Amino acid sequence: MNALLRAGAAGVALLLAACQVVGPDYHLSEKAALNRPDLQGELAGAGAEVVSAPVPADWWKLYQDPRLDQLVTAALASNADLRVAAANLARSRAQVDEAAAAGGFGGGVDLAAERIQESGEAFLLPDKVPVANIGNVALSAFYQFDLFGVLQRGIEAARANADATQAAADTARITLVADVVRAYTQVCAANEERAIAEQSLDLQQQGVTLVQRLRDAGRGDETQVTRSETQFKSLRAELPRFEAQRQAGLFRLSMLLARPLEQLPAGVGQCAHLPRISQVMPVGDGAALLKRRPDIRQAERRLAASTAGIGIATGELYPDISIGATVGTVGIIDNLGKPSTNRWGFGPLLSWTVPSNGARERIREAEAASQAALAHFDGVVLNAIREAQTGLAQYRATLERRDALADAARSAQQAAEQTHRFFQAGRESFLADLQATRTYTDVRGQLAAAESQVAMSRIDLFLALGGGWQAPQASAARL
């Protein structure tokens, strides 16, 4: 018996000495898009409208709007999508604990009692064996060796998946913040544009009244009246559109905050001025963008998990090795614990399934999945740069259009003021004065719409830049 134990121990020691971690160790290829030098520098499209300063983590506070801060805080505390993300993150962390608990020491307890009629011939007895009450009590303990690193690869995969789930939660948060700011901006823009449209409508009503008086005095005709009334009705038809935009923004805020409309912060529905940032737009650079965007971190962690999956698949080619011991007592219940019923055992256990059931094919499948994950990761990196560059170009274009309309508005205002002075001096008619004022009001409406486009483009750009959510230090170090 001692010789058997020594032989078993020697065999286990030999296996331990030969242990290795199967599958490739994860490292990011130098050829990956993330490591390309041409993606690390200043973002294309940057100009005087933006500055290469770090994007703040709480970028919405650049608006210096307490009501907006309140909306974002409430959404982060109660949004349904974030609750789903939190549950997914808790599940992935539990999976990490589950993977870490695999292997190593284990044990069990077996208790059994039964009244049994055994077969006499099973014991080579010609006579019938008496019916008896048989009991079985056994304690077992074992240790499973991770000789080939399969369990280690499982832990690596679980941790990488947990990191990817954390990045997905970060994506949900920055998307939520952008949606809240966008919905609030939509409410403010609708109210502001409606107020300007109502001013234009009032001026058009005055024009209709004037043309009707001129007709009645014999100084105009019915065609002028009809044309003026048509313009009035056309302007009036635009008012429901602004109210619909306002209501849509409020309903979206209600959904994002998981609150009914009447429980939204006071004054949200009456916001009449667009939120504006108090400084030049900070955009950072390409290197900071690639480390900050959570979708890039998520894709990189999925690649790491896929690489670990190769090792898990490779481990199916190798046996499972464990060593264990049992002690117990089995026999007639009245005799349990007596020397004649006691038993014990100790020794190594090897379990190996010959790899002929598709194990090698699963390795190739895992390798192909890793290549696909790498290609997806490169695609996410390139798409992040594209979104940032496109966002910058669109933001610059909306600013240029806004500035051009602002210049037109100044000219229209100057023309309206000059015409009004001429009217007061008797050198222009009231109709000309009214028309100049209406033109100025129309340009103001276009300028308000352009300001709304600038605000929305700014939000889209913040979202493309990763929203300012900084990567955890552990994840950032891997990148």
Protein Blocks (a to p, Z undefined) as FASTA:
>chain_A
ZZmmmmmmmmmmmmmmmgccedjdddddfkbmklpmklmmccehiafkbccddcdfklml
mnopaklmmmmmmmmmmpmklmmmmmmmmmmmmmmmmmmmgghiddddddddddddddfk
lnopabdcdddddddddddddddddfkommmmmmmmmmmmmmmmmmmmmmmmmmmmmmmm
mmmmmmmmmmmmmmmmmmmmmmmmmmmmmmmmmmmnopacfklmmmmmmmmmmmmmmmmm
mmmmmmmmmmmmmmmnopafklgcehklmocbdcddfbdcdebjmklmmmmmmklmmmmm
mmmmmmmmmmmmmmmmpccdddddddddeddfklgoiaklgccdddddddddddfeopmm
mmmmmmmmmmmmmmmmmmmmmmmmmmmmmmmmmmmmmmmmmmmmmmmmmmmmmmmmmmmm
mmmnopacfklmmmmmmmmmmmmmmmmmmmmmmmmmmmmmmmmnonopacdfklmmmZZ
